[in-house]
Amino acid sequence: MSTFFERLLEERKRLGLNQEELGVIGGVTKHSQLAYEKGTRKPDSSYLEAVAAKGVDVGYLLTGLRTPVSTLTPEQAALLDNYENADEEGRDAARRVLVALSKSKAAKKAA
């Protein structure tokens, strides 16, 4: 399994940044960024928060496991949340409505 500093280097390259650029994002010098990537120093939480905001997968840095990226829109996420919080009768009703709507859409396309 790779180490934190190896994963940090990997993430920097994945984002297409050089050491100075990622250092600026994280609020540190190029020298500090180099030390993080060599494993001679460890970044603090403010650095991790800043680089996370620019796309670094901090969960991956810390654990070696990629954080799943949600591709759901807020509307889709809300619909799923409503479905998950409904009782079984409500879920059955939602499924029936969606099946009916999808059949209706398919019929319109065929016409």
C-alpha positions in Angstrom: 0.0 0.0 0.0 1.3 3.5 -0.8 2.1 6.1 1.8 0.6 9.4 2.5 3.4 11.3 0.8 3.2 9.1 -2.3 -0.6 9.6 -2.5 -0.1 13.4 -2.2 2.3 13.4 -5.1 -0.2 11.3 -7.1 -3.0 13.7 -6.3 -1.0 16.7 -7.3 -0.1 15.1 -10.6 -3.7 14.0 -11.2 -4.8 17.6 -10.9 -2.0 18.7 -13.2 -0.3 21.0 -10.7 3.3 21.6 -9.9 4.7 21.7 -6.4 4.6 25.5 -6.2 1.0 25.6 -7.4 -0.3 23.1 -4.9 1.7 24.8 -2.2 0.1 28.1 -2.9 -3.3 26.5 -2.8 -2.4 24.9 0.5 -1.0 28.1 1.9 2.6 26.8 2.1 5.9 27.4 0.2 7.2 25.1 -2.5 9.8 23.9 0.0 7.1 22.8 2.4 5.2 21.1 -0.4 8.4 19.3 -1.4 8.9 18.2 2.2 5.3 16.8 2.4 5.9 14.8 -0.8 9.2 13.5 0.5 7.6 12.5 3.8 9.9 14.6 5.9 7.1 16.8 7.1 3.3 16.4 7.5 0.7 19.0 6.6 -1.7 20.5 9.1 -5.5 20.5 8.9 -5.7 24.0 7.3 -3.5 22.8 4.4 -5.7 19.7 3.9 -8.9 21.8 4.0 -7.5 24.2 1.4 -6.3 21.5 -1.0 -9.6 19.6 -0.6 -11.5 22.7 -1.7 -9.5 22.5 -5.0 -10.2 18.9 -5.7 -7.6 16.8 -3.7 -9.2 13.7 -2.4 -8.1 14.1 1.3 -9.9 10.8 2.2 -7.6 9.1 -0.2 -4.5 10.8 1.2 -5.3 9.7 4.7 -6.6 6.2 4.1 -5.5 5.1 0.6 -9.2 4.6 -0.4 -10.8 6.8 -3.0 -13.7 8.8 -1.9 -16.7 8.0 -4.2 -17.8 11.0 -6.2 -21.5 11.7 -6.4 -22.8 12.4 -9.9 -26.3 13.1 -8.6 -27.8 16.5 -9.0 -29.3 18.1 -5.9 -32.8 17.3 -7.3 -31.9 13.6 -7.7 -30.4 13.4 -4.3 -33.5 14.9 -2.8 -35.7 12.4 -4.6 -33.6 9.5 -3.3 -33.7 11.0 0.2 -37.5 11.2 0.0 -37.7 7.6 -1.2 -35.4 6.3 1.5 -37.4 8.1 4.2 -40.8 6.9 2.9 -42.5 3.9 4.4 -42.9 0.8 2.3 -46.4 1.8 1.1 -44.9 5.2 -0.1 -42.0 3.4 -1.8 -44.4 1.1 -3.6 -46.5 4.0 -4.8 -43.4 5.9 -6.0 -42.2 2.8 -8.0 -45.6 2.4 -9.6 -45.7 6.1 -10.7 -42.2 5.9 -12.1 -43.0 2.7 -14.0 -46.1 4.3 -15.5 -44.2 7.5 -16.4 -41.4 5.6 -18.1 -43.9 3.5 -20.1 -45.7 6.6 -21.2 -42.4 8.2 -22.3 -41.5 5.1 -24.2 -44.9 5.0 -25.9 -44.5 8.7 -27.0 -41.1 8.0 -28.5 -42.5 5.0 -30.5 -45.2 7.2 -32.0 
